[in-house]
Amino acid sequence: MILIWKVSIFYTNLGDYYSELDIPAALEYCQMGLSLAKSHKNIRGQSCLSWIKYVTGDYITAQADAQEVQRLAKMSGDLQKEAPGLYIEASCCQMLGDYRECIFLVKRASALLELCGLSQGELNSALMNCQAGVYAYKSEYADAHNLRGQLLQTYRGGGLYYDGFFLMNIAEVEVPMGISCEVIQEKIYASQTIFNKIGQPKRLLTGCDVIQADLNLREGDMASSLFCKCLKFGLGRDSEIVSCCLERLADVTRWSPHHDPSWSIILLAHSLRAKGKLGI
């Protein structure tokens, strides 16, 4: 029985590793790990599976899986494992447009991490960034900018990853805020340099490209080809990247009269499939 449990954990670790490289493989490994641990309740495996479902845009299933993570963690009294389940559910609520529930879950997860002495860790930074994402979706860009700026200062020195990640996210909201092109471009370049230096997944570099395309569009430069490149990468790998690209491609107010209007139909189909909230 112990051997089966160890094999289950091995497959879970493989799933976690491949979640940034090969989504179908990650999904297969996580499911194998869970099938081997039916009697032991592999909470981490359930959490990994939930995250993969979220990344690929299956928000309803991911939300249900995240709630199962919380249920299992509560049964074992493991606050540290309950918090990731709350974070994933909060992320799903954000994409589904349930912002009030998202903020509630973020605050609950942060409280649990504080009880565990982990209020300055990576998960808490993700939770705060999730809250900033809600502000951005509600077009409360100044609040999103301030919170992400605070996060950059709080986690500065904690590793290059944090610097690159929060610079990228600050640049994202500076585009609709009308911040100067030079200031935003500097942040994009800095993030790209950091991600290349530390070997971060292509997903984060593509995130920088999405912001670059958005800035190009704002400045009246060619942007559609870069959006399409990012869109092609995101399909089947990262639903959030897909949504960001489609929302901008479908926003006819930002393009010339000759822009392809079919992007609006594609965005609608994507949102209906994911049961997500339209971003325009």
N, C-alpha and C positions, 0 to 999 in steps of 0.2 A: 504493500500500500504506500509506503514511504517512497519507493522507487517510482511508482506511478505519479505521485505528487511532484517529485523532482522533474520528471519528464514534462509534466504539465507546465511547470514554471519555466522550463527550457523553451518550450514552444511559445509561451507568453513573451519571454524575452526576445525571441526571434520576431514575433509580431510587432513588438514595440520598436525594434531596430528597423524593420522594413517599412514601418508606417511613414517614414520620410523618403523611402526609396522606391518601393513597389507595393502599391495599395492592394492589388489582388493577392499577392503573396502574404502581406501582413494580415489580411482578413482570414486567409486560410490557416495560418499559424495560430492566430488567436482562437479561432473556432476549434482547432485541434486541441489546444491547451485546455479550453473550457470543457470539451467533451471528455477529457481524461480526469477532470477534477470535479465531477458532478457531486460527489459526496463530501468534498472538502471546501467547496465554495471559493473558487479562485477569484477574489475580489479584484486583484490587479488585472487579471485577464479580462474580466467583465468591463473594467474601466478602459482598457486598451481597445476592446471591441467597440465600446460606445464612442470613443474618440475617432476611430476610423469611420464609423457611420456618420459622425458629425462632419468630418473633413470632406467626405464624399457627397454631402448634401442631403442625406437621409435623416432630417432633423427629428421627425416624429419617432422613428425607431431609436435614434441616438438618445433622445430624451427619456424614453421608456427604459433603455439600458442603463442610463445614468441614475435613474430612480432606483433601479435594482441594485446598483453599486451602493447607493446610500442605505438601502434596506439591509443589505448584507453587512455593511460596516457597522450599522447600529446594533445588529444582532451580536456582533463580536465586541462592541464597545470601542471600535477603532476610529477615533476622531480624525486621525491623520489620513485614513483611507476614505473617509466620508467626504472630506473636503474636495478631492478631485471630482467626485461624482456631482457635487453641487456646482463646481465650475463648469463641467461639461453641460449640465442642464441649463445653467445660466447662459452659456454660449448659444445653445439651441433656442432659448427664449428670445435672445437678442435677434437672431436671424428670422425667427417667426413673428417678430414685431411685438412680443409681450414684454415691453420694457420694464413695467412695474415689477413683474415677477423676477425678471433678470436681476434688477438691483437688489431685491429682497434676498435672492439666492447668493449674490456676491457678498452681501453683508454677513449672512450666516456663515458662509465658508471662511471669510476673513476672521470672524469671531472664533471659529474652531481652530484655525491656524494659530491665533494668538494664545489660545489655551494650551497648544502644543509647543509654544515657544518658537514658532516658525513664521512670525509675522513679517520677516524681512527676506523670505525665501523666494524662489522662482515662481511658485504657484501664486503667492500673494501678488506679485507683480503682474501676473497674467490676469488675476481677478480685477485689479485696479484698471488695467488696460481694457478689460471687457466693459467696465463701467464707463470709461472714456469713449469706447465704441458706441455705447448707447447715446451719449451726448452728440457724437458725430452724426449718427443716424437721424437724430431729431433736429439736425442742423444747428445745434448749440455748440458751434465750433470753438468759441472762446473758452468754454468750460472744458471741452475735450483737450484743447491746446494747453490750458493751465495744468490739468491733471497729468498729462503726459510729460510736461515740463518738470513737474514735481517728481515724477517717477524717474526721469533721467538723472536728476540731481540726487535722489535717494539711493539709486543703484549704481551711480558712477563709481568706478573703482572696484565694482564687484565682478568685473569681467568684460571683455570686449563685446561679447554677445549682447549684453544689456545696452551698451552705448549704441551699437548698430541698430538694434531693434527699436529702441525708443526714438532715435533720430529719424528712422524711417517713418514711424507712426506720427511723429510731430509734423514731418514734411507732408504727410497725407492730408492733414487738416489745414495746413497753411495754404494749400492750393485754392480751396474755395474761400478762404479768408482774404485772399488777394495780397498775401505777403509777396515781396519782390521776388522775381525769378531767380536772382543771384543767390539770395538767402536759401531758398528751397533747393536749388541745384547743388549748393555746397553740402547740404544734409544728405541728399541722395548719393552724391559721390562718396561721402564719408561712410555711409552705410554699406554701399557696394564694396568699398575697399576693405572694410572690416569683415564682411561676410566671406569675401574671397580669401582673406588672410587666414581666417580660422576654419575654413572649409565647411561653411554652413550649407544646408540643403538648397537645391535649386529653387525651392519654393520661396525662400526669403529674397533671393535675387530677383525672382520674377515679380515679387511684391514691389520691389524698387522700380522695376520696369513699368508696372501699372501706374505708379505715381508719376514717373517720367512722362508717360503717354498723356496722363491727365494734365500735367503742366504744359506739355506741348500743345494740347488742345486749347487750353486757356489762352496761350500766347498766340494762337492762330497758326501754329505750325502743323505739319503733317503728323497725324497721330494714329490713324486707323490701322496701318500696317503693324505698329507696335502693339496696339490693343489686340489685334487678331493673333499675333504671336503669343501673347500672354494667355489669351483665351484657349489657344490650341494646347498650351502646356497644362492649363488648369483642368481641362476636361478629364474626368475620371480620377483626378489627383487632388484637386482643391476647389470645392464648390464656391468658397468665398471669393477666390480670384475670378472665377467664372462670373459670379454675380456682379463684382465690381466692374469688370470689362463690359458686360452687357448693359448695365445701368448707364454707363457713359456713352456707349455706342447707340443706345436707344433714345438718349436725350436730344431730341431734334432741335431744341432751343440753342444748343451749343455748336451745331454744325451748319454747313451751307445748305441752301435749298435742294442741292443735288445729292445730298447724302442719302444712302439707301434706307428707306423707311421700314424695311422688313425686320430690322434689328428690334423694333418695338414688339413685334409678334414673337420673335425668338425669346426675348426677355420675359414676356408673359408666359410662354410655354415653360420656360425654366423655373419661374417662380411657382407656377401651379404644380409642377412636378415635385418641387422641394417643399411646397406649402409655405414658402417664405413670403416676406413682406417686400413689395416693390420699393426700390430705392429712389424712384423719381415721382 
